[in-house]
Amino acid sequence: MEEKIALIDADSLIYFEMGKDTLEEALEGIDMRIHQMLTETECNRYAGFLTSGRCFRYNIAKTRPYKGNRKHGSKPIIFPAIKEYLRQKWNFTSISELEADDLVAVYADKNTIICSPDKDVLYQVSGYHYNYRTAEAIHTTPEEAETFLWKQVLMGDPTDGIPGIPKLGPKTADKLLNAIQLQEMPEFVLKKYIENFGNREGICKFAETFKLVYILKSKEDVLKETGLTLEDLEIYGIEEEQIV
């Protein structure tokens, strides 16, 4: 049987379960969701990834703090216990400076299915996906992924505190990008930034927004954008899983 590996973005997995009344209920929910992912995707192996600490994007953000608009109150007391459970029982892993979004994208290939409910991952990373919020299978082509990236650069990402071009929402972004060819998009988006902010500030904001919204997709990307080495990127989170 051809090997299929599920790459699990575990950040949302924790948030889905940390509101349960007891830790036992939360861990049962975690187990159920992971088994469902493996069953629905027909994967016989998996690798799970967590975000741990501050990623490299915090150092890039100059216009406003990365994810600075999110509430930073104390997490439920079971949050760290769930995270540790994923590490101990399921052998999920994290790599400093990288978010789980980056890790599932870096290790994706023709034999993997990315399991995530995050729109950035679903539509900016080409390949096969499983949205474990909606139980939906999604296939994103390289052309669709490239177009979505430039749409994000135009709009920014309010959920992560990335501003983009003021008053430019998804409908306007789609209309603008649908009118041009894929290869024209980088220059077109840069021109829009210059029109809105002037030459110097527009170029700087364009470069900053691109680096913030772009999900790292290769080991070369990681080496370029972070202080990590190839040794740091050796994948060690894959374990055999018996589907029941």
Secondary structure as GFF3:
##gff-version 3
##sequence-region A 1 244
A	DSSP	beta_strand	5	9	.	.	.	ID=ss1
A	DSSP	alpha_helix	11	17	.	.	.	ID=ss2
A	DSSP	alpha_helix	23	41	.	.	.	ID=ss3
A	DSSP	beta_strand	45	49	.	.	.	ID=ss4
A	DSSP	alpha_helix	57	60	.	.	.	ID=ss5
A	DSSP	alpha_helix	79	88	.	.	.	ID=ss6
A	DSSP	alpha_helix	100	106	.	.	.	ID=ss7
A	DSSP	beta_strand	112	115	.	.	.	ID=ss8
A	DSSP	alpha_helix	119	124	.	.	.	ID=ss9
A	DSSP	beta_strand	127	131	.	.	.	ID=ss10
A	DSSP	beta_strand	136	140	.	.	.	ID=ss11
A	DSSP	alpha_helix	142	155	.	.	.	ID=ss12
A	DSSP	three_ten_helix	158	160	.	.	.	ID=ss13
A	DSSP	alpha_helix	170	178	.	.	.	ID=ss14
A	DSSP	three_ten_helix	182	184	.	.	.	ID=ss15
A	DSSP	alpha_helix	185	197	.	.	.	ID=ss16
A	DSSP	alpha_helix	199	213	.	.	.	ID=ss17
A	DSSP	alpha_helix	219	225	.	.	.	ID=ss18
A	DSSP	three_ten_helix	231	233	.	.	.	ID=ss19
A	DSSP	beta_strand	238	240	.	.	.	ID=ss20
###
